[in-house]
Amino acid sequence: MAACGAIATGAAGWFTRRHWLPLLGTSPAGAPVASASALEDAVCITAPAIAHNPRSGLPPSAPRPVPASARCPVCGMFPARMPCWAAQVLYADGAAHFFDSPVDLLRFRHNVAHYSAGRPASDVRSLWVTDLATAAWVPLDAAWLVQGSDTLGPMRNPDLPAFADRSRALAHARRHGGRVLQASAMTPALLAPLGSARQEAMRRSMHDT
């Protein structure tokens, strides 16, 4: 994998409706969204897990490239369009779900049955995030996350940049603010504001042109 490119930072840069709808597979010229809840319903879909492809040459236990058709089961975005932020979960049967960022992977981890259409947490074999510096897959529990930085994720709101190397995470925090944590420290209480920021991004996108 190639290293990630420029990182968007700062409070500005919310996705407008013109940018948001293509990520959902909807044309801006399509039928207007009637309300914020309607937009959230369009995003919060049940995305099917993608079966392991034996012809890929990868074992069922190995993280794999994000398919272009994969949708995040938490927010409905297409993770392949922002691969530097992508995450994935592998199940015991070799199937995988893909996520647009570490935030949604962690939200999934705290409520597996809800976001996986009924799979139990015991079905989860491993969880992976993308190293923002190298674009390599890193086991979630081995990664270092930067919480509270000004780095904007795929939805142009605060997210959790992930790194395999703690020194790189600390350097990122020095440049962009925030503190370095591991996934085990990201409690539902710490995740809640990040989830709320995503919902606000959807609401605001409805009023942009």
NUVO-288260 format. One record per residue (C-alpha): residue in one letter; x, y, z. Coordinates in nm, 3 decimals. Example, Ala and Ser with C-alpha at 12.3 -4.5 7.8 and 13.67 -1.06 7.14 Angstrom:
! residues 2
[bakol 'A' [1.230 -0.450 0.780]] [bakol 'S' [1.367 -0.106 0.714]] 
! end
This chain:
! residues 209
[bakol 'M' [0.000 0.000 0.000]] [bakol 'A' [0.112 0.352 -0.074]] [bakol 'A' [0.136 0.602 0.207]] [bakol 'C' [-0.155 0.835 0.263]] [bakol 'G' [-0.152 1.180 0.112]] [bakol 'A' [-0.244 1.520 0.255]] [bakol 'I' [-0.457 1.526 0.568]] [bakol 'A' [-0.748 1.767 0.598]] [bakol 'T' [-0.751 1.968 0.919]] [bakol 'G' [-0.944 2.249 1.076]] [bakol 'A' [-1.307 2.325 1.151]] [bakol 'A' [-1.396 2.427 0.794]] [bakol 'G' [-1.459 2.187 0.512]] [bakol 'W' [-1.790 2.019 0.591]] [bakol 'F' [-1.918 1.811 0.303]] [bakol 'T' [-2.187 1.993 0.111]] [bakol 'R' [-2.486 1.801 -0.017]] [bakol 'R' [-2.317 1.792 -0.359]] [bakol 'H' [-2.019 1.605 -0.208]] [bakol 'W' [-2.218 1.394 0.039]] [bakol 'L' [-2.477 1.233 -0.184]] [bakol 'P' [-2.231 1.075 -0.430]] [bakol 'L' [-2.070 0.897 -0.134]] [bakol 'L' [-2.409 0.743 -0.065]] [bakol 'G' [-2.452 0.640 -0.427]] [bakol 'T' [-2.714 0.911 -0.484]] [bakol 'S' [-2.703 1.189 -0.739]] [bakol 'P' [-2.747 1.549 -0.620]] [bakol 'A' [-3.006 1.576 -0.897]] [bakol 'G' [-3.211 1.298 -0.739]] [bakol 'A' [-3.514 1.327 -0.516]] [bakol 'P' [-3.460 1.576 -0.230]] [bakol 'V' [-3.422 1.448 0.125]] [bakol 'A' [-3.718 1.559 0.331]] [bakol 'S' [-3.560 1.569 0.675]] [bakol 'A' [-3.247 1.502 0.877]] [bakol 'S' [-3.393 1.174 0.998]] [bakol 'A' [-3.464 1.072 0.639]] [bakol 'L' [-3.100 1.134 0.547]] [bakol 'E' [-2.981 0.936 0.848]] [bakol 'D' [-3.214 0.651 0.750]] [bakol 'A' [-3.057 0.655 0.403]] [bakol 'V' [-2.709 0.634 0.556]] [bakol 'C' [-2.768 0.385 0.837]] [bakol 'I' [-2.825 0.085 0.619]] [bakol 'T' [-2.765 -0.284 0.686]] [bakol 'A' [-2.459 -0.359 0.474]] [bakol 'P' [-2.401 -0.728 0.406]] [bakol 'A' [-2.073 -0.887 0.511]] [bakol 'I' [-1.856 -0.979 0.212]] [bakol 'A' [-1.748 -1.341 0.188]] [bakol 'H' [-1.382 -1.436 0.162]] [bakol 'N' [-1.267 -1.490 -0.195]] [bakol 'P' [-1.040 -1.798 -0.213]] [bakol 'R' [-0.901 -1.673 -0.545]] [bakol 'S' [-0.759 -1.362 -0.375]] [bakol 'G' [-0.455 -1.558 -0.256]] [bakol 'L' [-0.512 -1.433 0.100]] [bakol 'P' [-0.601 -1.662 0.390]] [bakol 'P' [-0.944 -1.601 0.550]] [bakol 'S' [-0.770 -1.462 0.860]] [bakol 'A' [-0.577 -1.190 0.671]] [bakol 'P' [-0.697 -0.831 0.624]] [bakol 'R' [-0.782 -0.761 0.262]] [bakol 'P' [-0.820 -0.469 0.021]] [bakol 'V' [-1.151 -0.286 0.053]] [bakol 'P' [-1.386 -0.378 -0.234]] [bakol 'A' [-1.525 -0.081 -0.426]] [bakol 'S' [-1.879 -0.203 -0.357]] [bakol 'A' [-1.836 -0.243 0.021]] [bakol 'R' [-2.047 -0.017 0.241]] [bakol 'C' [-1.987 0.069 0.603]] [bakol 'P' [-2.255 -0.104 0.817]] [bakol 'V' [-2.252 0.188 1.061]] [bakol 'C' [-2.285 0.492 0.833]] [bakol 'G' [-2.341 0.358 0.480]] [bakol 'M' [-2.040 0.524 0.316]] [bakol 'F' [-1.810 0.349 0.068]] [bakol 'P' [-1.478 0.297 0.256]] [bakol 'A' [-1.284 0.230 -0.065]] [bakol 'R' [-1.325 0.598 -0.158]] [bakol 'M' [-1.115 0.706 0.144]] [bakol 'P' [-0.875 0.410 0.189]] [bakol 'C' [-0.636 0.593 0.422]] [bakol 'W' [-0.910 0.586 0.687]] [bakol 'A' [-1.061 0.244 0.617]] [bakol 'A' [-1.106 -0.027 0.879]] [bakol 'Q' [-1.237 -0.382 0.871]] [bakol 'V' [-1.361 -0.668 1.086]] [bakol 'L' [-1.304 -1.032 0.995]] [bakol 'Y' [-1.546 -1.301 1.111]] [bakol 'A' [-1.480 -1.663 1.199]] [bakol 'D' [-1.626 -1.779 0.866]] [bakol 'G' [-1.385 -1.554 0.670]] [bakol 'A' [-1.643 -1.290 0.580]] [bakol 'A' [-1.563 -0.921 0.639]] [bakol 'H' [-1.731 -0.590 0.706]] [bakol 'F' [-1.554 -0.269 0.605]] [bakol 'F' [-1.575 0.071 0.775]] [bakol 'D' [-1.499 0.424 0.661]] [bakol 'S' [-1.289 0.506 0.971]] [bakol 'P' [-1.172 0.389 1.315]] [bakol 'V' [-1.463 0.572 1.478]] [bakol 'D' [-1.721 0.354 1.309]] [bakol 'L' [-1.517 0.038 1.374]] [bakol 'L' [-1.517 0.119 1.745]] [bakol 'R' [-1.888 0.202 1.743]] [bakol 'F' [-1.940 -0.138 1.581]] [bakol 'R' [-1.725 -0.310 1.843]] [bakol 'H' [-1.942 -0.172 2.121]] [bakol 'N' [-2.265 -0.297 1.954]] [bakol 'V' [-2.176 -0.585 1.722]] [bakol 'A' [-2.520 -0.746 1.703]] [bakol 'H' [-2.686 -0.417 1.607]] [bakol 'Y' [-2.453 -0.327 1.321]] [bakol 'S' [-2.381 -0.680 1.193]] [bakol 'A' [-2.744 -0.782 1.139]] [bakol 'G' [-2.742 -1.018 1.433]] [bakol 'R' [-2.395 -1.175 1.433]] [bakol 'P' [-2.276 -1.223 1.793]] [bakol 'A' [-1.958 -1.062 1.918]] [bakol 'S' [-1.811 -1.411 1.950]] [bakol 'D' [-1.820 -1.433 1.569]] [bakol 'V' [-1.556 -1.159 1.540]] [bakol 'R' [-1.209 -1.298 1.463]] [bakol 'S' [-1.010 -0.974 1.434]] [bakol 'L' [-1.042 -0.597 1.382]] [bakol 'W' [-0.810 -0.381 1.172]] [bakol 'V' [-0.744 -0.014 1.108]] [bakol 'T' [-0.532 0.162 0.847]] [bakol 'D' [-0.206 0.327 0.956]] [bakol 'L' [-0.249 0.688 0.845]] [bakol 'A' [0.126 0.721 0.786]] [bakol 'T' [0.189 0.405 0.584]] [bakol 'A' [-0.158 0.285 0.473]] [bakol 'A' [-0.075 -0.063 0.611]] [bakol 'W' [-0.330 -0.267 0.803]] [bakol 'V' [-0.276 -0.270 1.180]] [bakol 'P' [-0.464 -0.480 1.439]] [bakol 'L' [-0.697 -0.243 1.621]] [bakol 'D' [-0.572 -0.337 1.967]] [bakol 'A' [-0.209 -0.283 1.863]] [bakol 'A' [-0.276 0.058 1.708]] [bakol 'W' [-0.221 0.400 1.864]] [bakol 'L' [-0.512 0.642 1.814]] [bakol 'V' [-0.501 1.020 1.836]] [bakol 'Q' [-0.812 1.147 2.010]] [bakol 'G' [-0.905 1.516 2.003]] [bakol 'S' [-0.683 1.633 1.715]] [bakol 'D' [-0.783 1.880 1.442]] [bakol 'T' [-0.748 1.609 1.177]] [bakol 'L' [-1.070 1.559 0.982]] [bakol 'G' [-1.184 1.215 0.876]] [bakol 'P' [-1.382 1.099 0.573]] [bakol 'M' [-1.691 1.293 0.681]] [bakol 'R' [-1.487 1.610 0.734]] [bakol 'N' [-1.534 1.603 1.108]] [bakol 'P' [-1.309 1.487 1.394]] [bakol 'D' [-1.200 1.125 1.382]] [bakol 'L' [-0.933 0.894 1.526]] [bakol 'P' [-0.612 0.886 1.319]] [bakol 'A' [-0.448 0.547 1.372]] [bakol 'F' [-0.079 0.452 1.371]] [bakol 'A' [0.116 0.132 1.423]] [bakol 'D' [0.407 0.326 1.572]] [bakol 'R' [0.347 0.517 1.897]] [bakol 'S' [0.619 0.769 1.811]] [bakol 'R' [0.434 0.860 1.490]] [bakol 'A' [0.111 0.898 1.684]] [bakol 'L' [0.284 1.129 1.934]] [bakol 'A' [0.436 1.334 1.650]] [bakol 'H' [0.091 1.368 1.493]] [bakol 'A' [-0.052 1.482 1.827]] [bakol 'R' [0.222 1.744 1.861]] [bakol 'R' [0.137 1.883 1.516]] [bakol 'H' [-0.240 1.855 1.529]] [bakol 'G' [-0.330 1.842 1.898]] [bakol 'G' [-0.500 1.564 2.088]] [bakol 'R' [-0.377 1.278 2.302]] [bakol 'V' [-0.254 0.930 2.216]] [bakol 'L' [-0.463 0.636 2.333]] [bakol 'Q' [-0.512 0.271 2.252]] [bakol 'A' [-0.847 0.130 2.147]] [bakol 'S' [-0.912 -0.020 2.490]] [bakol 'A' [-0.923 0.334 2.633]] [bakol 'M' [-1.185 0.453 2.381]] [bakol 'T' [-1.497 0.405 2.592]] [bakol 'P' [-1.851 0.467 2.463]] [bakol 'A' [-1.843 0.799 2.650]] [bakol 'L' [-1.536 0.913 2.452]] [bakol 'L' [-1.687 0.789 2.126]] [bakol 'A' [-2.023 0.961 2.178]] [bakol 'P' [-1.911 1.314 2.074]] [bakol 'L' [-1.751 1.174 1.759]] [bakol 'G' [-2.072 0.994 1.667]] [bakol 'S' [-2.272 1.312 1.731]] [bakol 'A' [-2.037 1.509 1.504]] [bakol 'R' [-2.114 1.265 1.222]] [bakol 'Q' [-2.489 1.312 1.264]] [bakol 'E' [-2.440 1.688 1.264]] [bakol 'A' [-2.242 1.659 0.939]] [bakol 'M' [-2.539 1.485 0.780]] [bakol 'R' [-2.785 1.746 0.907]] [bakol 'R' [-2.573 2.037 0.789]] [bakol 'S' [-2.519 1.878 0.448]] [bakol 'M' [-2.893 1.898 0.385]] [bakol 'H' [-2.884 2.277 0.398]] [bakol 'D' [-2.575 2.329 0.179]] [bakol 'T' [-2.591 2.371 -0.195]] 
! end
